[in-house]
Amino acid sequence: MWVACHTAGMAGDIRKQFSNRIRELRAKQGLTQQELAEAADLDYKSIQRLEAKTPRIYPKLDTIEKLAKAFKIPPSKLLDF
């Protein structure tokens, strides 16, 4: 029981860190959410959900790859938090 609860908490932390990382990279590159969505070939709402203060979604690997290409960084750097 504790492992399941502990794991769920960790997942939330990772999502929040990923959300913060996307927001940070977007701000550093001077992009709006709409501009990032277009550069990554994603829906604007997807970027909003990824950057939410309490993100409830897990990005798919293809989404991570698209974001990395849009930021012109290796995918691993998206998880550099």
C-alpha positions in Angstrom: 0.0 0.0 0.0 2.7 2.5 0.9 4.6 1.8 -2.3 1.5 2.6 -4.4 0.9 5.8 -2.6 4.6 6.8 -2.6 4.8 6.0 -6.3 1.7 8.1 -7.1 3.3 11.0 -5.2 6.5 10.7 -7.2 4.6 10.6 -10.5 2.9 13.9 -9.6 6.3 15.4 -8.7 7.8 14.3 -12.0 4.8 15.7 -13.9 5.2 19.0 -12.1 8.9 19.2 -12.7 8.4 18.4 -16.4 5.7 21.1 -16.6 8.1 23.6 -15.0 10.8 22.6 -17.4 8.7 23.1 -20.5 7.5 26.5 -19.2 11.2 27.5 -18.4 12.5 26.4 -21.8 9.6 28.2 -23.6 10.3 31.4 -21.7 14.0 31.3 -22.3 13.3 31.0 -26.1 10.8 33.8 -25.9 8.0 31.6 -27.3 4.3 31.8 -26.6 2.3 28.7 -25.9 0.8 29.0 -29.4 4.2 29.4 -31.0 5.6 26.4 -29.2 2.5 24.4 -30.2 3.1 25.3 -33.9 6.8 24.6 -33.8 6.2 21.2 -32.1 3.2 20.4 -34.4 1.0 20.0 -31.3 -2.4 21.4 -30.3 -2.3 24.7 -28.3 -4.4 23.0 -25.6 -1.8 20.2 -25.3 0.8 22.8 -24.4 -1.6 24.4 -21.9 -2.2 21.0 -20.2 1.5 20.2 -20.1 2.3 23.5 -18.5 -0.6 23.4 -16.0 0.2 24.1 -12.3 -1.2 20.7 -11.5 -0.6 18.6 -14.7 -2.8 15.6 -15.0 -1.4 14.1 -18.2 1.6 12.0 -19.0 3.3 13.1 -22.3 3.8 10.4 -24.8 7.2 9.7 -26.2 6.4 11.2 -29.5 5.2 14.4 -27.7 8.6 14.6 -25.9 10.4 14.1 -29.2 8.3 16.9 -30.9 9.0 19.3 -28.0 12.7 18.5 -28.1 12.8 19.2 -31.8 10.9 22.5 -31.3 13.4 23.5 -28.6 16.3 22.3 -30.7 17.6 20.1 -27.8 18.0 16.4 -27.2 14.9 14.8 -25.6 17.0 13.9 -22.5 17.4 17.7 -21.8 13.7 18.0 -21.4 14.0 15.7 -18.4 17.0 17.6 -17.0 15.5 18.8 -13.7 
